[in-house]
Amino acid sequence: MKCKLFITLLTTLVSISVHAQWEVGLGAGLGLPVTAYNEVLKSGWLLNAEGKYRFGSGNFAVGLKTHFTRLQKDKNPGDTFQNARMTIAPLLFTAEYDIPTKGALDPYITGGLGITFFNLNYDISPTEGETVNNVSFTMMPQAGLRYAASKNIFPFIEYGLVLLARWSTD
């Protein structure tokens, strides 16, 4: 089997998280297509939800994270992919490490493994369309920065990639 790795999504999130031993976070952000999808689709939007448990001194956490990303603006009206729309929804188990610092800014790195549900729709003529559905193994490297706004509220910004692996016999 031949393994093809697609970098499919670049995300930047700005959200608010409630900080305790158990944490829940919600967010919205910008989804940017990369690799060949960048030639077919423009940027879109994403929603993010996560829950995690922070161990001991708080530097290490494990959790579950999901995104719902929609890229729906056709970038190139002259190509084969007319009216292209893409939906990407990863479900990831995550491990996070907070880099110890003094002060209100808290940098962190996260890695995630899971699966992604992927859907691409496009028209090939005024009366015909194509749909591609896929479920893929997924990896997610991510880095972020939190600000301690209060004892329990930590707004943050993060930057990450969702990497999909597709195996085929092509």
Secondary structure, DSSP 8 states (H G I E B T S, - for coil): -EEEEEEEEEEEEEEEEE-SSEEEEEEEEEEE--TTHHHHB--EEEEEEEEEEEETTTTEEEEEEEEEEEE--BS-TTSS-EEEEEEEEEEEEEEEEE---SSSEEEEEEEEEEEEEEEEEEESSSS-EEEEEEEEEEEEEEEEEEE--SSSEEEEEEEEEEEEEEEE--
